[in-house]
Amino acid sequence: MNLPPEENDRRNTLLLAGAIGLLALAMRLWGIEFGLPNVFCGVDENFSTPLAMRFGSGELVPFNYSWPSLHSYMLFALYGVYYKLGSLLGSVQSAHDFQKLYFTDPQSFYIIGRYLSVAAGTASCLALFFLAKKACSLRTAVLAALFISLNFLHIRDSHYSRPDMIASFFMLLTFLRMLSLRTRKDYILTGILAGMTIASKYQFGLVVIPALAAHFLPGPDGEQRPFMSRLKDPSPLIMLLSAFLVFFAATPFTIIHLRTALQHVIWAADQEHFMRLYGFTSAFSFHFQYSFLQGMGLPLMLASLFGIIRALRRPTRAGILLLVLAAVNYLAITLTSGVYMRYAIPLLYPLFIFAAEAADYLIGAVERRRLPGPLKKLFMLLLPAALLYQPARKAIAYDWLLTQKDNRVVAAEWIEANIPDGSRLTFTTPWPADCPVLRQTKESLSDDTREIVTGYRHKFLLALPDYPRKPAYYITQLYEEGWVMLWYRGIKTDVKKLKADIKAEKVDYIVSLEHYPGALPNVSPQLTALIGSSYTLYKEILPYSGDAPPEPLFDEPSGYYLPCAGFERLLRPGPIIRIWKTSPPNAGKARVLH
């Protein structure tokens, strides 16, 4: 039975979308359990999840406004479903049991958040497919969706329980809707989607600017209206009002506590200190070297530039709006001091459409040539392959690395198997997320530095009669002058005081955490050298092969992320970990685990 052409086109479109969706899903699910059971291996995942669980206690006011609250509210809803399922299956008997699960083994809560990001990241790839098809052509849509599905940066951030992918999805839906602005209903729907976007992550709300620009362009059907007529039309104001009302409904305390929220947002945006610390002269130099060269790859950068030139030479309504979206996001990340690759994610979508349109144009130009058919088909395969090779290769290397047990988990397992219960350990780091996660004795919990994330957890665990299981340790955090975040009781030291501090604290083992060459050290080289010369190396746990450490490239030179380039010789994620025995002298021999 022959289908009508429209039905056949629709079926082919859905088949292509389904195939691309499966590819995107596979690349984002691969390695999704990275770092577990250590839930601090995922960068910034310890923001939304604790906040969502805090909502369960009835405290709906966020403790930080650097991000809007919608992502945390969505997690809160999912955790409610998780609790109900646990109750039905008998694995959770009460709210107390649910809290105990979270405070003693929270990995399932983080996995739920990661699955949400996987779903949103995959949906974003499909949304880009349909957006590119509507704005350009089916072939452009396929190419753009392939570019984003196999993009290293997009895949990386789809693995984390963070709001970037949720914001991406709503931003693309907003853009898709603005292409069809005709009626008052279209403006209201665009505003609703824009409000959801802003409530997910503030930066993605720049999509409002092309939405306003769309009002002043010829309509989707080519309708021309005088400028003054468009200026007097209240539809854009209705769109903005819709966006504000949805934003307020989805993250109300940002408006209620506006002054505090603005202070947090300004603090988060002002990263001049980090930019200088990391050795960058400007956000432009950072994003060129990392977000574009590493996050996209040079071939796709050049293709997108060619596509932008074509869009400027032959402007269309969709092309102009994509240019506006790209321009405002580019200015936002380069004129500020943001030094994170993920800040460039909103830029990927218009750039990949431009790159896909450029590739489509080149393929079409070859097809129109009088060349042998096989040669045309070969070019049609080789051009996308050349554009995809670098990002796909990097994405596969990254996903494979995620499947390997994190060095912090390896270290925690070794410590629990070899260091006696009740021993006193100290970690050398100003940033506790670098540390292996170990159970603390009640004495250690009682003495810990409390902050808003850990305070309630400590109180809850101390009240449990069966906590902790053995082995458990008295843990402290060794740090020097400068910035520090304390989750354990802090020991402020320096080269002159180190030995006296270790003796006074009765520390049995020092756990030093070091990053690769080129990354910022956790403690000064002088303190590291003093530890090495004063105490016995009991265990060395290396995340790489060979004698000398490799030099992978981190987009944050703290080395906290997995690298964005230079995967050679890496065996697993995580820092270099060395365990030193303080007494008696020469009690152990250095052993290396690869």
C-alpha positions, -999 to 999 in steps of 0.1 A, spaced: 0 0 0 14 34 -11 11 61 15 3 97 5 35 118 2 26 138 33 22 106 54 53 91 40 73 123 48 58 123 83 68 86 88 103 92 76 107 122 99 95 102 129 118 73 121 148 96 118 139 114 150 135 80 168 169 68 156 186 101 166 168 100 200 180 65 207 216 75 198 214 105 221 199 85 249 226 58 247 254 84 248 238 100 278 230 68 297 264 53 293 283 59 325 254 74 343 263 58 376 298 74 376 314 80 410 288 62 430 285 54 459 304 87 463 277 112 455 302 141 455 320 131 423 294 149 403 302 187 401 275 208 418 251 179 422 252 185 459 232 217 454 198 207 440 194 173 457 200 184 493 177 214 486 150 191 472 152 169 503 151 199 525 117 208 510 104 175 524 109 189 559 85 217 551 112 243 545 105 255 510 127 286 511 160 279 493 193 285 511 209 297 479 196 317 449 225 313 425 202 289 406 164 292 404 144 266 423 124 248 395 149 220 391 149 214 429 111 214 430 110 189 401 134 167 420 112 171 451 82 158 431 102 128 418 114 120 453 78 121 464 70 95 438 101 75 449 88 76 485 53 64 475 68 36 454 90 26 483 59 26 506 39 4 482 68 -21 478 75 -22 515 111 -10 513 102 22 531 80 21 562 80 57 572 93 92 564 120 84 590 131 54 569 132 76 538 154 101 556 177 74 569 181 61 534 191 95 521 215 103 550 232 69 550 231 58 513 220 87 491 231 74 457 196 65 445 185 101 450 213 114 428 206 88 402 170 100 399 184 135 393 208 122 367 180 104 349 160 136 348 190 153 331 194 124 307 157 126 297 159 164 293 192 162 274 178 136 250 146 156 246 167 187 238 183 168 209 149 159 196 136 195 201 166 208 181 158 183 153 122 196 150 134 232 154 159 228 126 134 210 104 109 239 108 135 266 103 155 249 75 150 214 61 149 178 70 185 172 61 196 202 81 176 188 110 192 154 108 227 169 107 220 194 136 206 167 158 235 144 151 259 172 160 242 178 193 236 141 200 274 134 198 286 166 212 310 161 241 299 192 261 262 184 258 268 147 267 290 156 296 264 179 312 235 155 305 252 132 330 249 156 359 219 163 382 219 200 374 194 224 357 212 230 324 194 203 304 160 212 318 167 248 309 179 238 274 147 218 267 124 247 277 146 272 258 143 252 226 105 248 231 103 286 235 122 292 203 101 266 184 70 284 195 83 319 187 87 308 151 49 307 148 40 339 166 6 349 151 -22 349 176 -24 361 212 -24 325 223 10 320 206 24 350 226 10 336 259 24 301 252 58 316 243 57 335 275 48 304 296 77 285 281 101 314 286 91 316 322 98 279 326 132 284 310 141 313 333 129 293 364 152 265 354 184 286 349 185 324 347 211 326 319 188 306 295 162 333 299 180 354 272 157 335 248 132 363 257 153 387 235 148 368 202 112 363 212 107 401 214 126 405 182 103 380 165 74 404 171 89 431 149 99 408 120 75 398 92 52 371 104 56 334 97 34 337 67 53 368 54 28 392 68 41 428 68 28 453 94 39 489 100 64 493 127 42 516 148 14 491 146 36 464 160 49 488 186 14 496 199 4 459 199 2 447 236 11 411 227 48 414 237 38 428 271 13 399 275 41 375 266 64 391 292 37 391 318 30 354 312 68 347 316 69 366 348 38 349 363 51 314 354 86 323 368 70 335 400 49 304 403 79 281 397 104 299 418 85 323 441 111 330 467 135 345 442 109 374 438 99 374 475 136 376 486 147 396 455 175 416 472 191 384 485 186 366 452 203 395 433 232 394 457 236 356 451 233 360 413 258 388 412 282 369 434 279 338 411 284 359 380 314 378 393 342 353 387 371 376 380 390 360 409 386 325 393 395 338 359 428 353 372 434 322 394 431 300 363 454 322 343 429 336 317 431 372 306 394 373 296 363 352 294 367 354 256 401 336 257 387 310 280 356 302 259 375 302 226 401 277 240 377 255 259 340 260 251 345 262 214 378 244 205 373 216 231 335 217 235 326 218 198 358 210 179 375 231 152 357 215 122 322 223 136 334 258 146 344 265 110 312 250 97 291 271 120 310 303 110 303 295 74 266 290 82 265 323 100 280 341 70 254 325 48 226 335 72 239 371 72 240 372 33 206 356 29 186 365 60 154 347 68 130 351 97 143 319 114 179 328 105 177 362 121 162 349 153 189 322 155 215 349 150 200 370 178 199 340 201 236 332 194 247 369 197 230 376 231 244 344 246 278 350 231 279 385 246 266 372 279 295 347 284 323 368 269 316 402 284 313 387 319 338 366 338 322 332 335 349 306 332 328 274 329 323 255 297 287 248 305 278 285 302 282 280 264 255 253 262 228 278 250 251 287 222 255 252 209 219 250 196 220 279 171 256 272 162 249 236 153 219 246 131 242 270 113 268 243 109 242 218 97 229 243 72 264 249 59 270 212 55 236 208 38 245 236 14 279 219 5 262 186 0 236 202 -22 263 219 -42 280 186 -49 247 169 -57 241 196 -84 274 189 -100 278 165 -129 296 139 -109 292 101 -106 265 91 -82 288 70 -60 311 100 -56 282 122 -45 271 96 -20 306 93 -7 309 130 -1 275 130 16 289 105 41 324 119 44 315 155 52 293 147 83 318 121 94 347 147 92 326 171 113 316 145 138 348 126 142 365 148 168 335 154 191 323 118 189 357 104 197 360 127 227 325 118 239 332 81 237 365 85 256 346 106 282 318 81 286 342 52 289 361 70 316 328 75 335 323 37 336 355 32 355 355 32 393 365 67 406 398 69 424 380 83 455 359 52 456 389 29 451 406 48 480 376 46 503 374 8 497 411 4 504 409 24 536 379 5 549 397 -28 542 431 -19 556 428 9 582 414 0 616 380 12 628 382 43 649 415 56 634 420 94 631 423 106 595 429 140 580 423 150 544 446 177 529 421 198 509 402 230 511 374 214 491 358 183 508 342 170 476 377 159 466 378 134 495 369 97 496 336 93 514 339 74 547 317 68 576 324 90 606 324 81 642 298 98 664 326 117 681 337 130 646 302 140 637 298 158 670 330 178 665 324 186 628 321 220 614 284 225 606 270 243 577 235 244 562 239 214 540 255 191 566 241 203 599 208 186 598 224 154 585 248 153 615 220 158 639 199 130 623 228 105 622 238 112 658 203 103 669 204 69 651 211 40 676 226 18 649 249 44 634 277 40 623 284 6 608 320 -4 611 346 7 600 341 44 609 367 71 614 374 104 631 379 127 602 394 162 600 403 185 572 438 200 569 440 233 551 462 264 548 455 302 546 430 311 519 396 300 507 382 268 523 349 249 526 347 228 557 326 197 560 348 181 586 365 198 616 391 220 602 428 221 611 444 253 599 481 247 594 513 257 576 548 244 570 560 256 604 531 241 624 523 209 605 542 184 627 529 199 659 493 200 646 494 164 635 508 153 669 483 175 688 454 161 669 467 125 673 463 119 635 470 83 625 468 88 588 471 117 564 452 113 531 467 137 505 448 146 474 467 159 444 458 168 409 477 166 376 504 190 364 488 222 353 460 219 379 458 241 410 472 222 440 450 215 470 478 226 494 511 243 487 539 223 472 560 231 503 534 214 526 531 184 502 569 180 502 570 182 540 544 155 544 564 133 520 596 138 539 581 135 574 557 105 571 557 70 557 539 65 524 515 37 532 495 35 500 495 53 466 464 51 445 470 64 410 443 71 384 467 68 354 492 43 340 529 49 337 555 64 360 549 101 352 515 116 355 498 126 322 487 162 315 450 161 307 432 194 300 406 205 326 382 233 318 386 242 355 422 239 364 413 227 399 411 193 382 377 187 398 359 179 366 369 150 344 391 163 317 378 179 285 409 167 265 440 145 270 424 112 280 455 92 271 468 70 300 439 78 322 426 47 340 398 63 360 385 97 372 396 114 404 427 129 420 460 112 429 455 99 464 483 90 488 479 77 523 506 85 548 511 68 582 522 92 609 536 66 634 556 45 640 582 56 614 586 34 584 555 13 594 545 6 559 558 4 523 546 23 493 523 3 473 508 13 440 474 4 427 467 8 390 
